[in-house]
Amino acid sequence: MKRFFGFWRRERETLNCRAEICFLADDTVVPQVAWQIAQPGPDDWLRLVLFYYARILFELAELNETRVARELMAFVARVGKRLAAPSGEAGKITIPLGKLRLGGEIKEPSQRTYRAALYANRQGGYRLEFNGALGKERFYLPASLLALLQHIISLLAPEHLERLTRGLDRLHLYYRYKRDFWDSAALAEGPRLAMGNETISEPDPDFEAP
């Protein structure tokens, strides 16, 4: 019955894109995004990374890895500050991935793959389906986000990076207001508010997030 209702829900939605972040045996990580809409714009890329970011924070919280989630937010906040650098510098940044290196194509079978599908509904809302591999999630979940973020930074024109930075900052502000990562409502509400101009309530000063 659950599978039936899931199918019925997807019948009323439109698939916007599928994303795969593949980790190979040689410590290469390859993000791949296949769009199902014509000419995806900067806001489409921003929406994808914000929804994926919210899901990664949720998955970490489900694993009782809230400390890792906060560390990830602090790291992404530093990336955002570098993106806000003077024009000509921001687009050249390379996000440190530790032992991993970013690749452009898959030349061998993936050892671990995270998959996401972004759907749009008729009311103008969005939803992200996520599937991931088990084991060492506290490392690979954040790494998958950073790889996707680097991929998007490399594709966006410099004039659109400010929009990306603003979206990341507003998502952090939302979680400071929300005060947790594991509320499933945040999976859609957080990215929606991050992309908009709606005022987000005064953040909780005691919540340890950027």
N, C-alpha and C positions, 0 to 999 in steps of 0.2 A: 504493500500500500504506500509506503514512504517513497519507493522508487516511482510509483505511478504519479504521485503528486509532484515529485521533482520533475518528471517528464512533462507534465501538464504546465508547470510553471515556466519551463524553458520554451514551450510552444508559444507563450505570450511574450517572449523576450527575443531580442536580436543580439547575436554574437558580434561583439566589436573586435575582439582580438584574442589570440592565444599566445601565451608566452611560455617559454621553457628556459630554465637555467640549468645547464648541464655541467657536471663536474667530471673531469676525465682523470684517468689513472696517473697522468703525468703532471697533475696539479694545475691543469688548465681549466678555466671556467668559461663557458661559452653561453651568453644570453642570446636567445632567438625570439623574435616577436613577429607573428604573422597577423596582419590586419585584414579584417573582413569588410572594412569600410573604405570608400574611395578617398584618397588623399588625406590621411590622418594629419591633423594639425598639432601645434604645440600643446593645446589644452588636452588633446587625446593622450599624448605621451605623459603629460602631467597627471592626468586622471589615473592612468595605469600605474604609475609608480606610487601614487598616494594610496590607492586601494591595496596595492601589494605591500606597502610599508605597514599599513594598519593591520593587515593579516599576519605579517611576520611578528609584530608586537603581540598580537592576540595568541599566536601559537607559542611564543616564548612564555607568556603568562600561564597558559594551560600546562606548560611543563614546569611551572614554579621557577622559571628563570627570569623573574622580574628585574633582578640586578643586571642581567645581560641586556634586557630590553632598555633599561635606563642608560647603560653604557653605549648601546647602539645609538640612542637618541643624542647623546652628548657628542658622539663621533660625527653623526650626520649634521649636527648643528655646526661643527667646525668646518665641515665640507661646505655648508651653506655660506659661511663667512668668507671662504675662499672664492666661492662663486660670485660674491658681491664685490670682488676686487675690481680695480679699474678696468675698463674695456680693453680687450686685447690680451688679458692675462687669464680671465676666468675660464674661457673655453678650453684652455690648454691644461687644466688641472688633471692630475692622475690620482685616483683614490688608492691609498695603500691597501693591498689585499693580503698582506703577510706572505705566506709561502705560495699563494695562488698567483697566477698570471692570467690576464684576460686574453681570450682567443677569439678569432673571427669565424672559425668553422670547425666542425666536428670531423676528425679524421680517424677516430676509433670509437668503440662503444662507450657510452656514458656509464660511469660507475654509480652516479647518483643524479637524479633529475627532480627538479621542482617544477610543477606545471600549474599554470593559472589561466583562467578564461574569464574575460570581462564581458558581462552582459548588460544591455540597456533595456529598460522596460518602456511601456507605452506612456507612463506618467512622467518620464524624464529622469527616473532614478537609475542607479547602476548597482550591480552586484558582481562580486568576484568569487569564482570557484577555485579552490586550491587543493592540490595534491602534492604530497612530499614524501621523501624517503625517511625511514627511521634510522636513528643512530647518530650521535654527535651533533644533534640539532643546535646546541648552543653555539657551535662554530658555523655550521653550514647554513642555517637559517639567516643569520645576519650577513654572511658572505654572499648569499644569493641576492639579497636586497642591494648590497653595495655594487655587485656586478651589474645588476639591472640599471642602477642609478648611473654608473659610469657609462654604460652603453647609451643611455638617453642623453647624458651630457654631451657625448661625442657627436650625437646626431642633431641636437638643437643648435640653431644659429645663436650667436652671442647675444643678440637683442632679446631673445626669449628666455635666457638664463635667469633674468631677474624675476620672471613669473614663476619659474621653478623654485627659486630661493624663497620667494614669498609663500608659496604653497607649503614647503617644508616647515618654515617658521610657524605658519598658522596651524599646522597639524600638531606641532610640539605644544603650542599654546593651548590647543584643544585638550590635549592629554593632561596638561597641568590643571586645567579646569575640571576635567572629568575625574582625575585622580586615580584612574586604574586603566589597565590594558585589556581586561578580560570580559568586559561588557560587550556582548555581541552586537549591540546597537551601534557601537563605535566603528564597526567595520564599514558602515556606509555613512554614518553621520559625520565622523571625523573628516574623511576626504571631501564630503560635500561642503562642510564649513571651511575647510582649508582652501578650496577653490573659489569661494565666494567672497562677498564683502560684508557679510553679516557680522555684527559685533559678537565676539566671544566673551562670556562673562569673566570677571576678574579671576585669574588663576589662583590656585591654592599655593601659598608661599612655602608650605611644608612638604609639597610633593616634589621629590627629587627628579626633576626632568628639566631639560634645557628651556 
